[in-house]
Amino acid sequence: MGVRNMGAVEQDTKLHGPHCIPDTFWGKVGWSLQRAFGAYQHDITVPLKDIKINVNNLSVSYGSQRILKDISCQFLPKDMVAIVGPNGGGKSTFLKALLGIQQNITGDIKYSGVCPYDVAYLAQHNQLDRRFPLTVGDVVSLGLFKQVGLFKSVNKEQQNDIMRALEKVGMPGSLETPLQALSGGQFQRVLFARLILQDSPIIFLDEPFTGVDTQTTKDLMELVQEWHGEGRMIIGVLHDMDLVQEHFPKTLLLARKPIGWGKTSEVLTKDNLIESIRAARNWEMLETTHA
């Protein structure tokens, strides 16, 4: 058994099909070459019921400023978890910490059954640039990167998978459509089609429905529920409390520190929401004072 220490992230590699990345220079080079040539295959060797993420005393700082403090929780198989809280409360930072791409982390994050790079991650809508001269097919095909790599071409079977994914999200016949021609809702559908092709046991969604029309939200939420029904772990940053209460059994309420964690009905209480607002006002006043 080999365990790679990725900053504050650990992976229990004995449960994972492809070996996690050795924490050496040549180990990282070898893994990068495997991915470049499409040799890294998605091959989970444990049942979905054995996949977990344990977080213990996680904190994140930007310089001298503490963004997240003392978060401990456990994400279990088939969990469907909403991360909510005031703007600036560290919700997106928390997802990035779980992925191992956030700097200045203390505490422990341990994956069992998978490694962080097995997670399918949808970043915030406003962090994605549609000015590049790419087509819908170009973007969706990135979901096959682990199989195809940088230098292989998509084969006929994979091309059919791309078209089926686009049909699944209500975008049939859009393979050659330029990204610039898409509405916000259509673009989000395309990104969900890419998630379908990634076929990951864990899916992170960062504000997936912000700025998206009602029908698209409904359609994509049905897809998220379908993934959950298949036994995948879903963790999403959300702002729509009605959506959270209706569809997400568990919630983590963050205001740079955990205000509540557990059953949604027990977390989204009036007292907890007031406390999160009070915490946001306190740090805003403190940051204004030190500006």
Stockholm file with secondary structure:
# STOCKHOLM 1.0

chainA/1-291         MGVRNMGAVEQDTKLHGPHCIPDTFWGKVGWSLQRAFGAYQHDITVPLKDIKINVNNLSVSYGSQRILKDISCQFLPKDMVAIVGPNGGGKSTFLKALLGIQQNITGDIKYSGVCPYDVAYLAQHNQLDRRFPLTVGDVVSLGLFKQVGLFKSVNKEQQNDIMRALEKVGMPGSLETPLQALSGGQFQRVLFARLILQDSPIIFLDEPFTGVDTQTTKDLMELVQEWHGEGRMIIGVLHDMDLVQEHFPKTLLLARKPIGWGKTSEVLTKDNLIESIRAARNWEMLETTHA
#=GR chainA/1-291 SS CCCCEETTEEEEGGGCSSCCCCSSHHHHHHHHHHHHTTCCCCCCCSCGGGCEEEEEEEEEEETTEEEEEEEEEEECTTCEEEEECSTTSSHHHHHHHHHTCCSSEEEEEEEESSCGGGSEEECCGGGCCCCSSCBHHHHHHGGGHHHHTTTCCCCHHHHHHHHHHHHHTTCTTCTTCBGGGCCHHHHHHHHHHHHHHHCCSEEEEESTTTTCCHHHHHHHHHHHHHHHHTTCEEEEECCCHHHHHHHCSEEEEESSSEEEEEEHHHHSCHHHHHHHHHHHHHHHHHHHHHC
#=GC SS_cons         CCCCEETTEEEEGGGCSSCCCCSSHHHHHHHHHHHHTTCCCCCCCSCGGGCEEEEEEEEEEETTEEEEEEEEEEECTTCEEEEECSTTSSHHHHHHHHHTCCSSEEEEEEEESSCGGGSEEECCGGGCCCCSSCBHHHHHHGGGHHHHTTTCCCCHHHHHHHHHHHHHTTCTTCTTCBGGGCCHHHHHHHHHHHHHHHCCSEEEEESTTTTCCHHHHHHHHHHHHHHHHTTCEEEEECCCHHHHHHHCSEEEEESSSEEEEEEHHHHSCHHHHHHHHHHHHHHHHHHHHHC
//
